[in-house]
Every structure is written in C-alpha cells, then in structure tokens.
Amino acid sequence: MHRPPGTAAEFADELAAVRPALAARFTAELPGARAAVLSRLWRALAFEPLPWIEHRERSGDGLVLRLRDGRRLAGPAADPYRTDAYVPVVRMGEVAYDDPERLMTDLAVPGAKGFAAELGHSAASLALSRAAQPRTVREGAPENHPDEWPGGACPDGDWGWERRVVDGHPYHPGCRARPGFSVAEQLAYGPEHAPVVKLGLVPVAAADCLVTGVWPRELRDGDRLLVPVHPWQAAHVLDRPLLPWLPAHPLMSLRTLAVPGGPHVKTALSARLTSSVRDISVASVTASALLSSFGEVLATRLDGLLHVTRTRGAATDGSPELAAVLREPPVVYAAPGEHVVPVAALATTGLPGSPTWLAAFTRLALTVGLRALELGVALEAHGQNLLAVLSATGDPLRLVYRDLADIRVSPVRLARHGITVPDLPARVLTDEPLALRRKLFGSLVGGALAATAGSGPALRRALEVALPGLPHTEDLAALREEALPVKALTAMRTSPGRPGDLWTELPNPLRWR
C-alpha cells in the first residue's frame, strides 16, 4: 500500500515506481493542470463571498481584488462561465503566481492551509489524469461537422463516455482532488485511466440489513445478503474479508461502476472527493425506492422528453460504510443507433462547437428543467446526473436523469398539478422559490449548460436562441432577469465550521458581454 501523495514531487516519485511510462507526460502536463486549477480558483476569488476580500474592480482588461489587509491581487477579467485554463498567472503585489497551492499558502487567510494542500493535490492529480489520455480524445474534435458525428470516435460501452471527463468538476478548484488515494490507486480506480475494477462482496445477515426495492437473487446466500463493495473501501475502511464478484468499469463519480450487461452499482466510498465525503447514508437507502417511483411519475408528465433511471434495490447494514445501490443503466433508454452521453462529456464530442447544436441542446435542457420545476421538482441537473440521448448524427433528442437523492420538491406545486405528494424525506421538501431555483439554475445553467458552452458569450448566444418560445412562468422570468445563483464552492471548502451549501450570484448570462 502506497502512502497517498500530497505534492507534485511525491506524485512524480510514486509514478516513476508504479507506471514509469507516464512519468514524462505527467511532468509535461503539470503546468497546464496548475493553470486549470488556478483558473477555477480565480473565478472563485472574483465572484464568491469570501470575507477576506474587501473590493473587486475592473482595471483595463484585468481584475484587481483588494484584500482587507491591504494587499492586492491582479489577474485577467474573470468569465464565470469559461472552462479553459485562461489564467496562467495571478499577481500579488510584485510577485507572480502560476501555482494555485503557492498562491493560497501565501494568502494565509482563514482556512488557507488545508485548502492550499487540496489545490496542490488537485493539480497533480489532474496532471496524472491528463497524462493517461491523448489530448485529442479528452478535448474532442471541434473541426468535425456535427453531421459527421461521431464517426469512428464513439467509445465502446457507456463507461467510455465517462472516461472522457478527464478534468473533473468544471468550476471547482478541487476538480480532481482525490485525497486518500495513492497514485497506484488512482490508476487502478479512476475512470480516465480505463481500469477494470474487481468488485467484492461482503456477506451480512439479512436480518441485520435494511433493504428497499428488490435485492437480486444472485446477491443472496441463504439468510445472508451479499453487499457489493469497492476495493478501496475494503482496503481503507472495512475490516472484514471480501468474496470475489464481478469486474466493472468506474464512472466519473468514481464510486459508481458499470457492470457489463448489468446494473450500475453505487458503492459506499468513504473518501472526500471534490467537496464532500462520499458514502451512502441509511436515510438515502430508506428513501431510494420511493424516490425511484416518484421519478417515474415525474417522467410521465414530460411527454417522453425525460427518463429517470430506476433504482432496482438498495441495502445497508445500518452504517454508511457498508451499503450499495443498484440502478438500471441509462443506455436502456436509447433506441438502436442512439447514444446516451453524460452532459459533462458533451464538450469532448465537438458538437457544442456548432451554435445551432448548442442552442438546440440548451432548449431541450431548459424545456425539461423548467417544466419539471413548474410541476414542483427542482432537479440537480449537473453534468454528472444529466445525460443526453443523441441521434446517430448527434442531434439532441431527450434527456436521462440519474440519482434523485439531492432533488428538491415543492408539495404546493405538486398539489397544484394534481400530483400526490409522496412521503419523501423532509430535507428534500421546500416551497421556497429561491431554494428551488438555486437547485435547478445553479446545476443546470451555471453548471451543465455553462460548461457545455465553455464561455459566457457562447452561453449567452445559446440562451438567446433557446429561451424564446418557452412557456412563460415566474421561474423563466427569474432566469431571464435575475443574477444566476451557484454554489460558492471555495467558500464552502474554506469555511469548515459552516455546514450545508453556501451560495453566490453570477452575472446573468443573458447580459454577459
């Protein structure tokens, strides 16, 4: 077992030992990875409510931030919707910083020390991820006309699309942080490295388990349940032997894996990835079957434009460290010749390079999202949960949504539309319009659509074409006229004493120039 690396030098040392063929490419990718993380950090500094930033002002083509202690940070004007590494350097006084870890360390603001280490890990881990995959694959082929999509570039299996999402979260500075994972473990479990992961099983007395839905016969052994376990979890958290099970392919969430010809298996993985520790709570297992049935009801109200993947079964021994959820794979909603592509992977297809295609996809996504919101359901429709069903030539046809655990539901809106309000967990219920719009707009517009467009001007043009003709609602008016709410990801990471989500507002993309 390798000790999880922290610095880029430690990454390089371990990589030289476990995969020397990638060492040179890792070194070559490191400057670009640091710029990618620095660009995400600069976005946060420019727009998030960070208490140690007193004032922000434009200066020519740049932006100057004045800190409460009198220091000044200077960098390029920040496009909150841009996804490329457009910030190579930030200056504090006369000192230039191209390393986000060093910048955060020298800022020495509250929460900076731990967050700086995460930024360094994120950049090194991102360089490792990029080293494993050719640039032409992960960045798509913009020169291809959409009518020629996907040509010979379509990956095999639904996990092939997920593998293309190399850079992780498009706007989180910890986009590729995987603390607790050694280099060898990242190579063994990260989807961008195309591993085959051997899932194991833990036998547990059925009488000691909570089960919802239907737990399959092949995962039962007499009076015991066989619970699928990720090997990282087995090695680092659980202290019990595993039975061998099936090989599987990791998806971009890392803890969910696709069994060829079988289900998607969401495993407990008690590691911090991006912002939070990933496990499966007892409450989520309890609610899984009810949420799945509710998703089917929602889908029937959207005229075939949305499918919601069904949860077949979920089980836990009563702890978040040992649990699993079995879901149907999104590809079951594709007809012959169609492709189901996670929205986070659309940028790698080259399709968003066509303004016509981007506007059509934007119209489809907003039609579904706003209609669901009007009915009373705010989807957390970010690029990982939301998938697009595309025709053989790449036309956006309909959407698939997976993982209903973090939706928000308005009982008043449901009742208004004659939908029976199910006995959902209290944490997902709210009639507050701001909370509902934050959930949808922050994930769909500020996340999935913005990252697919890749910049503020491109997003604005797509919205200008897509919005006319959509049914007028108060939610649509808010999207047109108000600032765009998004999670304040860096503020959340540097405020460990404040639980829950923190929010900020971005300039309305329809007014972005």
N, C-alpha and C positions, 0 to 999 in steps of 0.2 A: 504494500500500500504506500503510495507516494504522499508526502505531505502537500496539502494544497498550496500552490504557489501564490505569492502576493504581488511581486514586482515583475516587470518585463524580463529582467535578468534571470529571475527564478524560473519563469516560463521557458526562456531560451535554454537554460541548463537542463531542465527536465525533458524538453522536446528533443534536445540533442541525444538524450539517452533512450527515449522511447520511440521516436519517429524522426531519425536524423534527416530523412529525405525532405522534410518540411522545414528544416531549420532556416535555410537561406530565404525561403519565401516568407516565413514568419518575420524575419528581420526586415525584408523589403516592404511588407505590409504595415509595419508598426507606425510609421509616420502618418499614413493615411487613416489608420484606425484612431490615432490620437486626435487628428483633425475632426473626424466624425464625432467623437465624444465631446471635443471642445465646442463644436457647433451646437450640439444639443445643450451643453451647459450654458453657452452664451444666450441661447433662446430663453432658458430659464432665468438668467440674470436680467434679461431685458424685459420680461413680462410677468414674472411671478412675484407675489407679495412677500419678499424677503425683508425682514425687519432691519437688517443692517445696510440696506440700500436706501438712501435718502432722496435721490433725484435722478431722473433719466432725461437726457436731452439729445436731440439730433445735432450733429456737427458736420456740415457738408454731406458727404456720402457715408458718414460714420455715426456711431452712437457713443456717448460718453455717460458713464454712470458715476455719480458722486456718492461715496460711502459716508456713513455717519461719522466716521473718524477722520474725514477729510481727504482720504485717498481717492484717486480717480482711476477708473478702468475705461479703456478705449478699445473699440473694435468696429467691425463693419456694421452698417444698418442691419437690423435683425428682421428677417422674414419669418414669422412664426410658423409658416406652413411649408417652409423649404426643407428638403430632406437630404441634400447632398452635403458634402463636407466643405462648406463655403467659408469657414472661419479658421484659417491656418494659424493666426497669431492674435492674441489679445495682449494689450499693454497695460501695465500698472505702473504709473509714473513713467520712468525711462526704461523699465525692464520689460522685455518681450517674452511672452509665454506661448509655447506651442504644445505644452504638455498639460492637460487638464488637472492631473494629480498635483503637479508642482504649483499651479495657479491656486488651487483650493487650499493647499497646505500653507502657502504664503499669505492667503487672505486671513487665515486664522480666526475666522468668525465662529460663533457657536455652532457646533455640530460639524465643523470642517474636517477635523482629523479623521474621523471614521469615514466620512463621505469621500475624502480625498483618496483613501485606500481603495474604496469601491470604484472610483473613477480609473485609477491605475489598473485595477483588475479588469474592468470593463474594456479598456483599450487593448490590453494584452490579450484578453480572451477573444476580442473582435479580430485582432490580427491573426490569431490562430485559426479562427473560423474562416477568414478570407483566404488564408494560405492554402486551405484544403479544397477550394473550389475556384475554377477558372473565372476570371472577371466577366467574360462574355456570357457565362451561364447566369451569374448572380445579378447582372445588370440588364439582362435582356438584349434584344437586338432592335433598337429603335429604327434602323433602316428598313426593317421588314414592313411591308404594307399590311394592314390588318386583314385584307382579303387573302393573304398568303399564310396567315397564322393557322396552326402552329408549325406547319412544315414538318421537318424532322426533329424539332426541338422539344416535342411533348414528352415529358418524363413518364416512365412506367410506374403505375401504382399511384394511389392518392398521396402516399408519403413522398413521392418525387417532387410534387409541387411544394410541399412543406420544407423540403431540403433547400430549396432556393432562397428561403428567407434567412440569409446569412447574417444580416446586421441586427437582427432582433428588433426591439421597440424603436419606431422611427423617431421618437422625440424624447425618450428617457435617457439621461446621461449614463445611467447604468444599463444601457441597452443590451449588453452582452455579459454583464457580471454574473458569474456563477461561483460565488464563494463556497468553499467546502468541496469543490471538485478539483482534483488534480488534473494535470494535462492529460495523463493517460485516461482518466475518467471522462474528460470532455471528448476525447477522440472516440471513446467507446460508447458514449450515450448521446452526444449532440447530433441532431438530425442533419446538420450541414456536413457532417463527416460520413454520412451514409452508412452507419453501422447497422448490424443486425443484433438486437438485444435479446438475450435469453431470459425471458420472464420466469420467475419461480412461483411456487405456491406454498402457502402456509396453511396447514390443517388447523381448524378451530372447531370446537364443539358447536354444533348448530344451536343448541340451547343457550349458548353464551353470545350469540350474534344477533344483531339487528339486520333484517333483510327486508328490502322493499322491491316491488316488481317481481320478476320471475328469475330466480337464480338457476342457471342451466344445470341439467343432469350431469354433464361432463365435469362440472366443478363441485360435485358432491361425492363423498366417500362414506357411505353408510350414514351414521349420525353426525358426520363432520362436514363442514363447508371447506372448500379449498379456495383461499383468497389470493388472487394474483398480486405479486409483489415485485417492485422494481429492484434490480440488483444493487443499486446504490443505497436504497433504503435498507436492504438486508445487511449490507456491509457496515453501515454507519449508525443505524438507529435500532434495528431489531436484533434481539439476541436469541434467535431460535433457528433451527435448521430449515432449509428450503427443499421442496421437491421440485424437480425439473418440470417445466411446462413447455410453452411454445416459443419459437423465435418471433420477434415482432420488430416493426420499424418505428422509431420515435418520430413524433410530430413536433411542431415548433414549440409547444408548451413544455416539452421535454418529458413531463410525467405521463402524458397520454401517448399510447403506442397503438399502431395499426397491426392487427394480426391478419396476415394474408388470407383472404377468403372468409374472414371472421369479423368480430366486432372491433371497435376502438375501445381500448381498455385504459381508463383513467386510474392511475395508481396513486397511492399516498407517496409523497416525496417531501420529506420534512427538511427542505433546504430553502434558503432565501434566494429567489430568482427575481431580478429587477427590483420590485418594491416590497414584496411580502413573502412570508414563509408559506410554501405550498404544502398543504395536507388536505385531507378530506374530513370535514367535521361530521360529528354524529348528526347534527341538525341538517346538513346537506343530504346525508343518506336518507334521513327521515322524510325529507321533502321531495326527493328525486322523482318518485313515481307520480306524485300529484302534479309537480311542475311539468313532467313529461306529458301527462294527459291534458293539462292546460295549454301546452304548446300546440297540441293537435287541434284544440278548439280555436286557438288564435289563427292557425294556418287556414282553417276552413273559411274564415272571414276575409281572406285576402286574395280570393279569386285565382288561386294557383300561382301567385307571384312569390310566395314564401313557403318553404318547407322547414319544419323543425325536427331535427333528429330526435328519435325516441330513445329513452333510457330503457334498456331491457331489464336490468337488475342492478341493485347496489347492496353492498354488505359491509359491515364493520363489526369488530369485536368490542366496540364501545370506546375505542380510543382513536384519535385522528391519525395515529402512526400506522395502523393496520386497517385499511379499507380499500375498496375498489368499486368503480362504477363501470358498467358495460353498456356501451351505446352502439346503435347502428351506425355504420359509416355513411358519410354524406353522399358517397357515389351511388347509393341506391336510388337517388333522386335524379340520376342522369339517364337519358334515353341513349340508345346506340349512337355513337358519333359525337355525343356531347362530352364536355369536360367540366368537372367541378373543381374550381380553383379558389383557394383561400384568398381573400381580398389582399392580404399582406403580400402575396406572391404576384399580384397582377402587374406590378411595376417591372417584373422580370420577363414579362411576355412581349414587351414592346407595344402592346395595344394602347396604353394611355398616351403614347406619343401622337395619336390621332385625336384632334379636338372633337371630331364628330363622335368617335367611340367614347371618349371620356364624358361627353355630355349625355350620351345615351345611358351609360352606366350610372352616372350621377342621378339622372331622372328616375331610373329604376330603383336605386337605393333609397332615395328620398320619398318616392311614392310608397314603398313598403314601410319605411320607418315612420313617416308621418301618419299613414293610415293606422298603423298599429298603435301609435301614440294617441290618436283620436279615439280609438276603441278603449284605451286605458292601459296599454302596455308600452313601457319605455325599454327598448332593447339596448343592451350594452354591445352595440354593433361595431366593435373594433375589428381590425384586420385579421385577428385570430379566430374570433367567434363567427364572423360573417364570411360566407363563401358564395361565389358567383357561379351559376350554371351558364356555360358558354356553348354556343353552337360550334360546329366543326370549323367554321370560319372566324370564330371569336366573338360573335355578336352576343351581348348580354341578354339572357332570356328570363331568368328568375333567380331567386336567392335561396340559400340554405343557411339556417342558423343553428348553432350548436351551443350547448352549455347555458341553461337558463338560470343558473344559480344566482346571478347578480342582476337580474332584471328588476325593474320597479313597476308596481301595479297599482292603478288607481281604482278602488272599489266604486267610487262615484261615477267615473267614466264607464266602467264596465256595466253598471246597472243602467246607465242612460242608454246603452246599446243593447239591453236585454240579455246580457251575458251573466250567468250565475257566478257570483264571487266565490271562488274555492277557498278552502281553509289553508291559505298559504302562510308561510312564516311572517310574523309581524314585521321583520326587518325589511321585507320587500314591498310592504304596503305603504302608500302615501298618496294623498290627493293634492299635494303641494305642486303647482305648476312648475316652479323653479327646479325642484328636485327631479321631476320627470324630464324636463328639458335638458337639465345638466347631464342626466344619464344618457339620453339619446344623442343630443347635439355634440357633447364632448367626445363620445366614442365614434359616432358616425361621421360627422362633418369635420370636427377637429382632429380626428384620428384616421379612420379608414379612407374617407374621400380626400382629405388633405394629403395623406401620404401617397395615395394613388396618383393624384395630380402632380405632386412633387414641388409645388411652389404656390405662393399666394396668387400671382397673376393667372396661372393655369386653373387654379381652383375657382377664382372669380369668373373666368370665362365660362367654365362648365356650369356653374350655378346660374349665370345669366341666361343660358340656353335652357337649362333644365327646369327652372322654377316656374316660368310662365305655363299656365295650363293646369298646374296642380290645384286641387280644391283649396279654396281659401279657408283657413282656420286661424284661430288665435296663435297656435303653435307656429304656423307658417309665417304669420306676421312677426312673431318674435325672432324667427330665424332671419327674416329679411332686415329687420330694423335694429336689433339689439346686438351688443357685443356677444362674442361666442364664448360660452363657459367651457373650460377644460380643467382637468386635474392639475394642480400645482405640484408636479412630481418631485422636483428638487426641494421645495419647501417641506413636503411630506418626509423626505429622507433626512433632512437636517433638523426636523422637529420631532424627535422620538417620543417626547412626552405628550404629544397631542395625537390621540388615536383617531382613526377614521380618515376620510378623504378631506383634503384641502383643495380649494378651487381658486382659479384666477380667470380673468377675462382677456380674450384676444381681440384685436380689431376685427370688426365684421368683415368677412372675406369678400362680400359684395362691394365693399368700399376700399378694398386693397388696391393700391397702385404702385 
